[in-house]
Amino acid sequence: MSNTVTISDEQLEIQLLLEAIFRKYGYDFRNYAFAHTKRRLEHRRAHEGLRSFSEMQHRVIREEPFFNKVLLDLSINVTEMFRDPWFYLRVRDTVVPHLKTYPFIKVWHAGCSSGQEVYSMGILLEEEGVKDRVQIYATDFNERILEKAKLGIYPMDLVREYTANYQQSGGTRSFSDYYAADYDNVVMKGFLKDKMLFSPHNLVTDGVFGEMNIIFCRNVLIYFNRELQNRVLQLFCDSLCPGGFLCLGSKESLRFSDVADQFEVVSEREKIYRKKRIL
């Protein structure tokens, strides 16, 4: 009897396309959640008027500008300032008092996308009086998105929503203190960027990222399959100092993961965990 697993032609075409991307460009989407990946690729295929994913693979291999479009499609760029204000309120009230006990604080925003959550944390740490002894590392695999994050320029029409989020998150000043208006955009002020280092890092293929006191990776793991989730969570565990904090997205959890027993729950609703100290 054959042990061959039956898959559809379309699944096979997508697998071969992802394999081609990995071999040609080094970006590994092979263990991303299939439904999400298919949806994003289908959007690009339809937009370009391509008949199949095989035709799409041909263009990806031979046309780097086209690949860059596909890369942007597969990047996870849904974010906002002070997203889930109740989360930042809990970080401010519960996590920051612990961080204040350290002489120097290392923060990692993994999969930072266009940077809104990085600046949110920068503002929070500024208001809590610890920004001068903080180093914030902001990373993403997509270097074009990373450049946008570094610039800190966002559409003016989103500021009302961002301001409301800031106020609900326990903000203590006026949100306008942190940006300058520039026609249809706002630019985050330079003093927020003093302690921020933006650099490329791929959670799928790259290694441990220093001895961090707190790691934020919110609403990224939901796009990975179980195997990749466990691999990335182990990376975070290895990158945290004992007693360090891990903050995940509202639909993510350490429960049932391979590293669950290495963490204690700080706040289940906000998905904040703390790496256990070895006694």
C-alpha positions, 0 to 999 in steps of 0.5 A: 500500500502507498503511504503517499499523502494526497494533496490537491494540485493547488496545494502542491503548486503553493508548496512549490511556490513557497519552496521557490521563494525560500531557495531563491530569496531566503525567505521561509514561509513554508510553515506559515498557516496554509489558509492565511498564506493561500488567501494572501497569494490568491489576492496577488494572483487575481490582482495580476490576472495570473491563471495559476500559482505555477504561473505565479512561481515562474514570475517570482523566480524571474522577476525580483520586482514582482517577488517584492510585491508578493513579499509585501503581501505575505508580510503581517502589517496590521497594527496601530498605536496602543493597540488593545489599550487594556493591554498597555494599561496592564503593562504599565500597572503590572510589568513596568514596576518590575522593570524599574528594578533593573539598572538597564532594560532591554526590550525586543519588539519582534515582528514590529511591522511599521512600528506603531507598537514600538513607539507606543512602548517608547511613549509608555516608558518615557512617561514611566521615567525609565526611557533613559535606561532602556534599549528598544530593539525593533525587528522585522524580516521585511526591510522595506517595512522596517524603513517605514518603522524607522521613519515613524510617519503615519497618516493624520487621519489615524491620529484620532483613533491613536489618541483615543487608544493612548488615553484608554491605555493610561496615558498621562500627557497629551498624545500630541506631545509625541508627534509633529504634524506634517501636512497629511501625516504625523511624524513621531518626535526624535526623542522617542527614537533615541533608544530605538534600534531597528534591524532586520531579523527573521523569526523563522530562520534567525537565532537568539536575540540577546538577553532581553527583559521583555519581548513583545510579539503580538498577533504574529504567531497566529499566522504560523503553524504549530511546529513553527509556533513552538520553534519561535516560542523556544527562541523567545524563551532562550532570548529572555533573561530569567524573570523576563516577560513575554507579551503575546497577542490576544488570540495567542497563548503559551498553553499547550506549547512546548515551553509552557512549563518554563513560564508563569502566567502574569495575566491571562487576558492580556497574554503576559507571561514571565519566564521562571527563574531557575532555583 
